[in-house]
Amino acid sequence: MPTRAARTRTRASLLAALTATVLAATGAPAPAAADTGHPMDRAFTRAAEAFDVPRDLLAAVGYGETRLDGHAGRPSQAGGFGVMHLISNPTHHTLERAAALTGEPVATLRTDTAANILGGAALLRGYADGLGLDAGDRDDIDAWYPAVARYSGTRGTAAALYADAVYTFLADGLAALTPDGERITVTGRPVSPERDGVAAADSGARSGDYPAALWVPADPNNYTTGRTAKIDKIVVHVTQGSYAGSISWFQDPVSEVSAHYVVRSSDGQITQMVRDADAAYHARSANASSLGIEHEGFIDDPTWFTDAMYRSSAALTASLCDRYGIPKDRAHIIGHSEAPGNDHTDPGPYWDWDRYMELVTGTGTGGETRDGLSFTTYTTQRSGSTGPQVTALQRLLNDQGYAAGEADGTFGTATAAAVTSFQSAHGLDADGVVGARTWTALLSAGTTPVLAEDATGEDVKRLQRALTAALGSTVDADGTFGPATATAVRSYQTGRGLTADGIAGSATWAALQAGR
């Protein structure tokens, strides 16, 4: 740990301060002159050495929290500061904990990137020590999964989602630019995280309003049960923080804020936190009559607004518009800044409204393609449902030997009986309702060839459809296994506790065909 002299020494530069900290922690001699050409990269390396944390893990956590942007010391929505998002709010005090562990002043940890990264490393090492990881364990990046889950500041499904995202970054690799133009890289590698008491994200409940989403309820103090007005609009927000951090904040009773849905940047994963029938606290005067959708990111950084996020959110918005009779136009799908009586500026100047609205209006009831089986999202189907997704369901069942009757797009008794039979045969809840798990099993049924990047053909399309259902975010079913499909495979593998190598092998197919 740093000595008092080291803590009080005048800081000549960011890097010189980090050097002093590492000198006190390791006893290594300080270099005669600091290389300021790559300050953040050196900060990650030296903080990792000081606290025996894998450097790539530390960088992946920072990337997941802030995309490596400290926002000039301005706090996130949850009161988090710096690249490593050290939090100071009424119930979470990782900023103060980092100060105690490193000897750095709280004010310095807020604004000094090198110190902030050192604080993040100290926290991760503290969580690892609390979990009993010894020196040998700390050399195994997969052993850090529970410590990363604890770093999220939340628990259960939300903690697993956070750790899964970090391990997906490790599996995919990173080549990220900081706001100062410095490139931070992480080399991709197969990962197989050791969960050790952290339940898999897919073991949590699914949303009853939008089955493609997970269900993680906000604290009751942060919304009102019931509504006093008809739902007539959708409000688009940006979280000013990370996905897991926002979920944690909405679960915190002191926050007095929430949203109905939160959308993740990396893959479009959706978590519902307030039922549609209840009024979330997200847009002041519009709360009673609107549905709020939060999008992971910061309004001043367009890199958060990914294709996966736009497509997944647009499919959600289109579904909600169809359900509640909301016109698909900019008078009824608005930004937080456009809600009456609000002083917020999100989603900000980088949100591409033209693209988003094209996706919303083009999605309709599912955005089917010419093959009749591929959709941008797979919605719940049950007795009485009608439309192209029921037709697709009937075709799939008939092709697999379950007599669903004529593929006429009407979910009648024959279709219900075929669904129940299929579910029973595949170990699913035999309730006759086709939700995300049943869709995943149906869409993936068939042969199980090993598929990797550069593969093409109908088997790839089958994989892409199944991933769309399983992840709740669109994977284009174009029959070409490109980088986007590889990322989706890794995200799925990480979330199901599989080796995240981006290759659809026997274990991945087995999980898909079991509806996981």
C-alpha positions in Angstrom: 0.0 0.0 0.0 1.2 3.6 -0.6 3.2 5.3 2.2 2.1 8.6 3.7 5.0 10.3 1.9 4.0 8.9 -1.4 0.4 10.0 -0.8 1.3 13.6 -0.1 4.0 14.0 -2.7 3.3 16.8 -5.2 1.9 15.2 -8.3 4.0 16.3 -11.3 1.7 14.5 -13.7 -0.9 11.8 -13.9 1.6 9.1 -14.7 4.1 10.3 -12.2 1.5 9.9 -9.4 0.6 6.4 -10.5 4.3 5.6 -10.6 4.6 6.7 -7.0 1.7 4.6 -6.0 3.1 1.5 -7.7 6.5 2.1 -6.2 5.0 2.1 -2.7 2.9 -1.0 -3.5 5.6 -3.1 -5.1 8.9 -1.7 -4.1 10.0 -1.4 -7.8 12.2 1.5 -8.7 10.5 4.4 -10.5 11.7 5.2 -14.0 13.7 8.3 -14.4 11.3 9.8 -16.9 7.6 9.1 -17.6 6.4 8.2 -21.1 3.2 10.2 -21.5 2.5 8.9 -25.0 0.1 6.2 -23.7 -1.0 7.3 -20.3 -4.2 5.3 -19.9 -2.6 2.1 -21.2 0.2 2.5 -18.7 -2.3 3.3 -16.0 -4.1 -0.1 -16.6 -0.8 -2.0 -16.7 0.6 -0.5 -13.6 -2.6 -0.6 -11.6 -3.0 -4.3 -12.6 0.6 -4.9 -11.4 0.1 -3.1 -8.2 -3.0 -5.1 -7.1 -2.3 -8.4 -9.0 -5.4 -8.0 -11.2 -5.3 -9.2 -14.8 -4.7 -6.1 -16.9 -7.2 -7.1 -19.7 -9.9 -7.8 -17.1 -9.3 -4.3 -15.6 -9.5 -2.7 -19.1 -12.7 -4.7 -20.0 -14.4 -3.5 -16.7 -13.5 0.1 -17.5 -14.7 -0.3 -21.1 -18.0 -1.8 -19.9 -18.5 1.0 -17.4 -17.7 4.1 -19.4 -16.2 3.2 -22.8 -13.0 4.5 -21.1 -14.3 8.1 -20.9 -14.0 9.7 -17.5 -16.4 12.6 -18.5 -14.1 15.2 -17.0 -15.1 14.2 -13.5 -18.8 14.6 -14.0 -20.9 12.0 -12.2 -23.1 9.4 -13.8 -26.8 9.2 -13.0 -25.9 6.8 -10.1 -23.2 9.1 -8.8 -20.3 7.2 -10.4 -17.0 8.9 -11.3 -14.2 8.3 -13.8 -13.3 5.5 -16.2 -13.9 2.9 -13.5 -17.2 4.4 -12.4 -16.3 4.7 -8.7 -19.7 5.3 -7.0 -20.6 7.7 -4.2 -24.4 7.7 -3.4 -26.4 7.1 -0.3 -26.2 3.4 -0.5 -23.0 2.6 -2.5 -19.6 4.0 -1.6 -17.0 2.4 -3.8 -15.4 5.8 -4.3 -14.7 6.1 -0.6 -13.7 2.5 -0.4 -11.2 3.0 -3.2 -9.8 6.0 -1.4 -9.3 3.9 1.8 -7.6 1.1 -0.2 -5.2 3.3 -2.2 -4.6 6.3 0.0 -5.7 8.6 -2.8 -8.0 11.6 -1.9 -11.6 11.2 -3.0 -11.3 14.4 -5.1 -8.4 12.9 -6.9 -10.1 9.7 -7.6 -13.0 11.6 -9.2 -10.9 13.5 -11.7 -7.5 11.8 -12.1 -7.8 8.9 -14.6 -4.7 7.1 -13.4 -5.8 7.3 -9.8 -9.3 6.2 -10.8 -8.0 3.1 -12.6 -5.9 2.3 -9.6 -9.0 2.6 -7.4 -10.8 0.2 -9.7 -8.0 -2.3 -9.4 -8.0 -2.0 -5.7 -11.7 -2.7 -5.5 -11.5 -5.8 -7.7 -8.6 -7.1 -5.6 -10.6 -6.5 -2.5 -13.5 -8.5 -3.9 -11.1 -11.3 -4.9 -9.6 -11.4 -1.5 -13.1 -11.6 0.0 -13.9 -14.5 -2.2 -10.7 -16.3 -1.1 -8.8 -16.1 -4.5 -5.1 -16.9 -3.9 -2.2 -16.0 -6.1 -2.7 -19.0 -8.3 -6.4 -18.2 -8.7 -5.6 -14.6 -9.6 -3.6 -15.7 -12.5 -6.7 -17.4 -14.0 -8.9 -14.7 -15.6 -11.9 -17.1 -15.5 -11.7 -17.2 -11.7 -12.4 -13.5 -11.4 -16.0 -13.8 -12.6 -17.6 -13.6 -9.1 -15.4 -10.6 -8.2 -16.5 -8.8 -11.4 -20.1 -9.6 -10.5 -19.5 -7.9 -7.1 -18.0 -4.9 -8.8 -21.3 -4.3 -10.5 -22.8 -3.2 -7.2 -25.9 -5.3 -7.7 -26.8 -8.9 -7.4 -28.7 -11.8 -9.0 -29.6 -11.5 -12.7 -28.3 -7.9 -13.0 -24.9 -8.9 -11.5 -24.6 -11.8 -13.9 -25.6 -9.6 -16.9 -22.8 -7.2 -15.9 -20.1 -10.0 -15.5 -21.3 -11.6 -18.7 -20.8 -8.4 -20.7 -17.2 -8.0 -19.3 -16.4 -11.6 -20.3 -17.9 -11.1 -23.7 -15.5 -8.2 -24.2 -12.7 -10.5 -23.1 -13.8 -13.1 -25.6 -14.3 -10.7 -28.5 -11.3 -8.5 -27.7 -11.3 -4.7 -27.7 -9.6 -2.0 -29.8 -11.2 1.1 -28.2 -10.2 4.8 -28.7 -10.2 7.0 -25.6 -11.6 10.6 -25.9 -7.9 11.7 -26.2 -7.4 9.4 -29.2 -5.3 6.8 -27.3 -6.0 3.2 -28.4 -6.6 0.6 -25.7 -6.5 -3.0 -26.8 -7.6 -6.3 -25.3 -6.7 -9.5 -27.1 -9.7 -11.9 -27.6 -9.5 -15.3 -26.1 -11.8 -18.3 -25.3 -13.3 -17.8 -21.8 -15.1 -20.1 -19.5 -15.9 -18.1 -16.4 -16.1 -19.9 -13.0 -19.4 -18.6 -11.6 -19.0 -19.9 -8.1 -22.4 -18.9 -6.7 -23.4 -16.3 -9.3 -26.6 -17.6 -11.0 -26.6 -17.5 -14.8 -28.4 -14.5 -16.2 -30.8 -16.7 -18.1 -32.0 -18.4 -14.9 -33.9 -15.2 -14.0 -37.6 -14.5 -14.7 -38.7 -13.3 -18.1 -40.9 -10.2 -18.6 -44.6 -10.8 -18.7 -45.2 -7.8 -20.9 -42.4 -8.4 -23.4 -41.1 -12.0 -23.2 -37.9 -11.3 -25.0 -36.8 -9.2 -22.0 -35.6 -10.2 -18.6 -37.5 -9.2 -15.5 -35.6 -7.4 -12.7 -38.1 -5.3 -10.7 -37.3 -1.8 -9.6 -37.8 -0.9 -5.9 -41.4 -0.1 -5.2 -40.3 3.3 -3.9 -39.3 4.2 -7.5 -42.7 3.9 -9.3 -46.4 4.1 -8.7 -48.6 1.1 -8.9 -51.3 1.6 -11.5 -51.9 4.6 -13.8 -54.1 7.6 -13.9 -54.0 8.1 -17.7 -54.1 6.0 -20.9 -50.7 5.0 -22.3 -50.3 7.2 -25.4 -46.5 7.8 -25.9 -43.1 6.3 -25.5 -40.2 8.3 -24.1 -36.6 7.5 -25.2 -33.9 8.0 -22.6 -30.1 7.6 -22.3 -28.9 6.3 -18.9 -25.8 8.4 -18.4 -24.3 5.3 -17.0 -23.9 1.6 -17.6 -26.6 -1.0 -18.1 -26.0 -2.9 -14.9 -25.4 0.4 -13.0 -28.7 1.7 -14.1 -30.5 -1.5 -13.1 -28.8 -1.3 -9.7 -29.8 2.4 -9.4 -33.5 1.6 -10.2 -33.4 -1.1 -7.5 -32.1 1.4 -4.9 -35.0 2.9 -2.9 -33.3 6.2 -2.4 -33.1 6.9 -6.2 -36.8 7.6 -6.7 -36.3 7.1 -10.4 -36.9 4.2 -12.8 -37.9 3.2 -16.3 -40.0 0.4 -17.8 -37.2 -1.0 -19.9 -33.4 -0.7 -20.1 -31.5 -1.7 -23.3 -27.9 -2.8 -23.4 -25.5 -1.3 -25.9 -23.3 -4.2 -26.8 -26.0 -6.7 -27.9 -29.4 -5.0 -27.4 -30.3 -7.2 -24.4 -33.5 -5.8 -22.7 -34.4 -5.8 -19.0 -37.9 -4.7 -17.9 -38.0 -3.1 -14.4 -41.5 -1.7 -14.1 -44.7 -3.3 -15.5 -46.4 -1.5 -18.4 -49.5 -1.1 -16.2 -47.5 0.9 -13.6 -46.1 4.4 -13.8 -42.4 4.6 -13.7 -40.6 7.7 -12.6 -38.8 8.8 -15.7 -40.4 11.9 -17.3 -42.2 14.0 -14.7 -45.5 15.2 -16.2 -45.5 12.3 -18.8 -45.1 9.5 -16.2 -48.8 8.6 -16.0 -49.3 8.4 -19.8 -46.0 7.0 -21.1 -43.6 4.1 -21.2 -39.9 4.9 -20.6 -37.1 3.1 -22.4 -33.6 3.7 -21.1 -30.6 3.1 -23.4 -27.2 2.3 -21.9 -24.6 5.1 -22.6 -23.8 8.8 -22.4 -25.4 11.5 -24.6 -22.0 12.9 -25.6 -20.5 9.6 -26.8 -22.1 8.1 -30.0 -20.2 4.9 -29.7 -22.8 3.6 -27.2 -25.5 3.8 -29.9 -24.9 0.5 -31.6 -26.8 -1.3 -34.4 -27.9 -4.0 -32.0 -29.2 -1.4 -29.6 -31.2 0.5 -32.2 -32.7 -2.7 -33.7 -33.6 -4.2 -30.3 -35.1 -1.0 -29.0 -37.0 -0.3 -32.2 -38.5 -3.8 -32.1 -39.6 -3.2 -28.5 -41.1 0.2 -29.3 -42.9 -1.2 -32.3 -44.4 -4.0 -30.2 -45.5 -1.6 -27.5 -47.1 0.7 -30.1 -49.0 -2.2 -31.6 -50.1 -3.4 -28.2 -51.3 0.0 -26.9 -52.4 1.6 -30.1 -49.7 4.3 -30.1 -49.1 5.9 -33.5 -45.6 5.2 -34.8 -44.6 8.8 -35.3 -42.4 11.5 -33.6 -45.4 13.1 -31.9 -45.9 9.9 -29.9 -42.3 8.5 -29.7 -40.4 11.3 -28.1 -37.1 12.0 -26.4 -36.8 12.8 -22.7 -35.9 16.4 -23.7 -39.3 16.7 -25.5 -41.5 15.6 -22.6 -43.3 18.6 -21.1 -41.9 20.1 -17.9 -38.5 18.4 -18.2 -35.0 19.9 -18.1 -33.1 16.8 -19.4 -31.3 16.8 -22.8 -31.3 13.1 -23.6 -31.2 11.2 -25.9 -29.0 14.0 -27.1 -27.5 15.1 -30.5 -26.0 11.7 -31.5 -29.2 9.7 -31.2 -30.2 8.9 -34.9 -33.9 9.6 -34.9 -34.4 9.0 -38.6 -32.8 5.6 -38.4 -34.7 4.7 -35.3 -38.0 5.6 -36.7 -37.4 3.8 -39.9 -36.7 0.7 -37.8 -39.8 1.2 -35.7 -42.1 1.7 -38.7 -40.5 -1.1 -40.7 -40.7 -3.6 -37.8 -44.5 -3.7 -37.4 -45.5 -7.0 -35.9 -42.1 -8.6 -36.3 -40.3 -7.4 -39.4 -40.4 -10.8 -41.2 -38.2 -11.4 -44.2 -39.1 -13.2 -47.4 -38.4 -16.7 -46.0 -41.3 -16.3 -43.6 -39.3 -17.6 -40.6 -36.9 -14.8 -39.9 -38.0 -11.9 -37.7 -36.3 -9.0 -36.0 -37.9 -10.1 -32.8 -40.0 -13.2 -31.8 -43.1 -12.3 -29.7 -45.2 -14.5 -27.5 -47.8 -16.5 -29.3 -50.8 -18.3 -27.7 -54.3 -19.5 -28.4 -56.1 -16.8 -30.3 -52.9 -15.2 -31.8 -52.9 -14.5 -35.5 -50.3 -13.2 -38.0 -47.1 -14.1 -39.8 -45.3 -15.4 -36.6 -48.1 -17.9 -36.0 -47.7 -19.0 -39.6 -43.9 -19.5 -39.0 -44.7 -21.4 -35.8 -47.0 -23.7 -37.6 -44.5 -24.4 -40.4 -41.7 -25.2 -37.8 -44.0 -27.5 -35.9 -45.2 -29.3 -39.0 -41.7 -29.7 -40.4 -40.6 -31.3 -37.1 -43.5 -33.8 -37.0 -45.9 -32.0 -34.7 -49.2 -31.7 -36.4 -50.1 -28.0 -36.1 -52.7 -28.1 -38.9 -52.7 -25.8 -41.9 -50.2 -23.0 -41.7 -52.9 -20.4 -41.9 -51.6 -17.9 -39.3 -54.3 -18.6 -36.7 -53.3 -20.2 -33.4 -56.2 -22.7 -32.9 -56.6 -26.0 -31.0 -54.4 -28.1 -33.3 -51.5 -25.6 -33.0 -51.9 -25.5 -29.2 -51.8 -29.3 -29.0 -48.7 -29.4 -31.2 -47.0 -26.7 -29.1 -47.7 -28.6 -25.9 -46.4 -31.9 -27.4 -43.2 -30.1 -28.6 -42.6 -28.6 -25.2 -43.1 -31.9 -23.4 -40.7 -33.6 -25.7 -38.0 -31.0 -25.1 -38.3 -30.6 -21.3 -40.0 -27.2 -21.5 -43.0 -26.0 -19.5 -45.9 -27.6 -21.4 -48.2 -24.6 -21.1 -49.0 -24.2 -24.8 -47.6 -20.6 -24.9 -44.7 -19.9 -27.2 -42.3 -17.6 -25.4 -38.6 -17.0 -25.8 -37.5 -20.5 -24.7 -39.9 -22.4 -26.9 -39.1 -20.2 -29.9 -35.4 -20.8 -29.3 -35.8 -24.6 -29.2 -38.1 -24.6 -32.3 -35.8 -22.3 -34.4 -32.7 -24.2 -33.5 -34.1 -27.7 -34.0 -32.3 -29.9 -36.5 -28.7 -30.9 -37.2 -25.9 -29.6 -35.2 -23.0 -28.8 -37.5 -19.9 -26.9 -36.1 -20.3 -23.3 -37.4 -17.7 -20.6 -37.2 -16.8 -17.3 -39.0 -17.0 -17.4 -42.8 -19.6 -20.2 -42.7 -22.7 -19.7 -44.9 -26.0 -21.4 -45.7 -29.3 -22.4 -44.2 -27.7 -23.8 -41.0 -26.2 -20.3 -40.3 -29.7 -18.7 -40.8 -31.2 -21.3 -38.4 -28.5 -20.4 -35.8 -29.1 -16.6 -36.3 -32.9 -17.0 -35.9 -32.4 -19.0 -32.7 -29.9 -16.4 -31.3 -32.4 -13.7 -32.0 -35.1 -15.5 -29.9 -32.7 -16.5 -27.2 -30.9 -13.1 -26.7 -34.0 -10.9 -27.3 -32.0 -8.8 -29.8 -31.8 -9.0 -33.6 -29.2 -11.1 -35.3 -29.6 -10.6 -39.0 -30.6 -14.0 -40.5 -28.6 -13.4 -43.7 -27.0 -16.8 -43.8 -23.4 -15.4 -43.4 -21.5 -16.1 -40.2 -19.7 -12.7 -39.8 -18.3 -10.8 -36.9 -21.8 -9.7 -35.6 -22.9 -13.4 -35.5 -19.7 -14.4 -33.7 -20.3 -11.7 -31.1 -23.9 -12.9 -30.6 -22.7 -16.5 -30.2 -20.1 -15.4 -27.6 -22.7 -13.4 -25.8 -25.1 -16.4 -25.7 -22.3 -18.7 -24.6 -21.2 -16.4 -21.8 -24.7 -16.0 -20.5 -25.2 -19.8 -20.4 -21.9 -20.6 -18.8 -20.4 -22.1 -21.9 -16.9 -21.6 -23.3 -17.2 -18.3 -25.1 -15.2 -19.1 -28.2 -17.7 -17.7 -30.8 -18.1 -21.2 -32.4 -21.4 -22.9 -32.6 -20.4 -26.4 -31.6 -22.3 -29.3 -30.0 -22.6 -27.6 -26.5 -24.0 -24.4 -28.0 -26.5 -26.2 -30.2 -27.6 -28.4 -27.2 -28.2 -25.3 -25.1 -30.2 -23.7 -27.9 -32.2 -26.8 -28.6 -33.1 -27.1 -24.9 -34.5 -23.6 -25.0 -31.9 -22.0 -22.8 
